[in-house]
């Protein structure tokens, strides 16, 4: 335990004091605290994982199977001191070790400390680095991690965006930047995506940065084939919708959309070009929209195809209560019969209330209450005029 405290103090000194050669300083400090490494016949990995790392007995049993060559606490002690020096809480350390037991065998001087120095040079604080270790796991042990992080940090625009992407796809820290990540970004640029769109897309779908560039190209070509032109504002959304969906599933979804909304091929392409996000909506979700918009309201398929964003709105929380309110207002002469339904459902909630509910408080004093109930799913048989 004395060794752990010494090593922890050493790393804390490194991170808190400016130095012209932080790696050299860390090596001197850790070398001074390091014991002579020798096999310990009484060392039991499973017990160490429980008593020192905070794992449960079941976790330790599973983790110890991945550490058959660990015969001494020297390396794990150094790693734990490194993590403590970063300020990583005990619960996070236990979670990290349970997820990646081999992290305990990582070289502090050879890999972990240089990575910390590199990250500090990029402007990351000790708490930033501690959060990164928690989500990056074994990828923090990668020598190329700092280079990858620097590139992806510029690409995604902020550390929070980067951390969020790493949580979903930590391989962005270890994939080859020159052979994989940059070529994928080049494909996205080729299809007309600017820096802002690329940042948003790769934040939502970080897999696009790490897969085979030819696969990214194939997905982009698929999007064009759906009727969404490159350089259009919807191209990013379309690519997001079809990412890693097989051609067979996309074809099946297109057929379902045509059948459900009674669209022609041309109407389908119009709808997809305007709201490609419908491609990843569940079939049941779409079926219920069709029943309400076409069967209940009597809207024409072509009308919906030109306003497909309606299909993305909540049926219970938006479409149904607003349509009931508009129908009530028209029936009572409070709204012109030619007022377009889409103009009502497309408004924000605040604007809808300002334009369609508040102006009729005197003529229909119960309208606000009935509309509020409808938004909660308590739809009355008829909205009340008094």
C-alpha positions, -999 to +999 in steps of 0.1 A: +000+000+000+030+023+007+041+017-029+006+026-042+007+059-022+042+068-035+032+062-071+000+081-068+019+110-053+044+109-082+017+111-109-001+138-091+030+159-090+036+154-127+001+164-136+000+195-113+034+209-120+047+224-153+079+207-166+099+209-198+103+171-198+073+155-180+080+120-193+116+121-178+102+135-146+076+108-143+101+081-150+124+094-122+095+096-097+081+062-105+115+046-106+122+059-071+089+044-059+092+011-077+101-020-058+123-047-073+100-070-094+102-106-084+077-135-084+056-137-053+047-173-045+019-162-022+004-138-047-032-148-057-046-129-086-083-135-077-078-123-041-059-092-053-087-083-077-112-085-048-092-069-020-072-042-040-093-036-071-127-038-056-142-065-079-168-089-067-157-125-062-176-135-094-160-107-114-126-116-100-130-152-110-138-142-145-111-116-148-083-138-133-087-162-162-074-135-185-043-129-163-027-163-162+009-149-163+005-124-135+027-136-107+034-103-088+015-072-077+042-049-090+026-040-124-010-039-111+002-017-082+018+007-106-013+009-128-036+014-098-013+042-086-015+057-121-053+056-120-055+070-085-032+098-095-056+107-122-083+109-096-103+079-109-129+069-083-126+034-069-159+023-084-147+034-119-114+016-113-133-016-105-155-013-135-124-007-158-106-037-144-137-059-147-141-048-183-105-050-192-084-071-167-053-067-189-052-030-182-035-040-149-005-052-170-002-021-191+032-004-191+029+028-171+062+043-182+060+029-218+024+037-227+001+051-201+023+080-188+033+091-224-004+091-233-012+113-203+015+137-213+003+138-249-033+144-238-022+171-214-004+188-243-038+188-262-053+208-233-071+180-215-073+184-177-067+156-153-105+151-148-109+150-186-083+123-189-099+103-160-132+104-178-115+092-210-098+063-192-132+052-179-148+050-213-118+041-235-108+010-215-082-011-233-080+015-261-062+038-237-034+013-239-030+019-276+002+039-286-017+057-314-044+069-290-032+105-287-029+109-324-064+095-330-079+117-303-063+148-316-077+142-351-111+132-339-113+161-314-109+186-343-133+166-364-161+164-338-157+199-326-156+194-288-143+171-261-179+163-250-189+152-285-157+131-287-163+115-254-199+107-263-187+091-296-161+071-278-187+057-254-205+042-285-174+033-305-141+033-286-123+019-316-120+054-330-090+056-305-072+027-320-082+026-357-056+036-382-060+073-388-043+074-422-057+042-437-092+042-422-104+073-404-092+100-428-103+080-460-138+077-445-140+114-438-128+120-474-157+099-487-181+120-467-166+152-481-168+138-516-205+134-512-209+170-503-209+169-465-193+199-448-175+200-415-206+207-395-226+178-411-196+154-408-193+163-371-230+157-364-231+125-384-199+110-369-211+119-334-244+101-340-227+072-360-190+069-349-189+035-367-186+055-399-151+065-388-138+029-382-153+007-408-139-001-443-140+031-464-155+012-493-184+003-471-190+040-463-189+047-500-214+020-507-238+035-481-234+069-496-242+055-531-272+037-516-285+071-503-282+086-537-301+057-552-330+064-528-335+098-544-315+119-519-290+140-539-255+145-525-250+180-511-287+182-502-295+191-466-311+157-461-281+136-472-266+135-437-300+124-423-304+097-450-269+084-444-276+083-407-308+063-413-293+036-436-260+032-418-252-005-415-287-016-427-285-043-453-298-036-488-324-063-483-338-046-452-339-012-470-357-027-499-382-043-475-388-010-457-394+008-490-420-018-500-437-014-466-438+023-470-453+021-504-480-004-493-488+014-460-492+049-474-504+038-509-475+056-526-463+053-562-426+049-568-423+087-575-442+096-543-420+073-523-388+090-537-403+124-528-411+113-493-376+098-487-358+128-501-377+151-477-377+129-446-353+100-449-356+093-412-388+074-419-366+046-430-357+037-394-391+040-380-408+008-368-434-007-391-460-007-364-453+030-358-458+038-395-489+016-397-506+036-369-498+068-386-513+056-419-545+045-401-549+079-385-538+102-414-554+083-443-582+062-428-594+086-400-585+121-415-589+112-451-556+127-462-545+119-497-513+097-501-497+124-523-504+151-496-485+130-470-457+122-495-449+159-499-451+164-461-435+132-448-421+149-417-457+144-403-448+107-400-420+116-375-443+133-350-458+116-320-493+104-328-506+107-292-487+138-281-489+159-313-508+147-343-540+135-328-546+163-303-538+190-328-559+175-355-588+173-331-583+209-321-582+221-357-612+200-367-631+215-337-622+251-347-632+246-383-665+229-373-674+259-351-665+286-377-635+297-356-610+287-383-612+290-421-621+257-438-591+260-461-565+263-433-539+237-440-536+209-415-498+206-419-493+242-410-508+234-376-489+202-368-455+216-379-455+244-354-437+242-321-460+235-291-456+271-279-465+286-313-494+262-318-510+272-285-504+309-293-520+307-327-547+281-323-557+279-287-552+313-270-571+334-296-603+314-289-604+316-251-637+336-251-654+317-279-644+283-267-634+286-230-630+248-227-607+244-257-574+248-237-585+222-211-597+198-238-565+201-258-544+196-227-564+164-219-560+152-255-522+156-253-523+133-222-543+107-242-576+116-226-593+125-259-629+135-254-656+124-279-660+160-289-641+191-279-665+214-260-676+248-271-688+258-236 
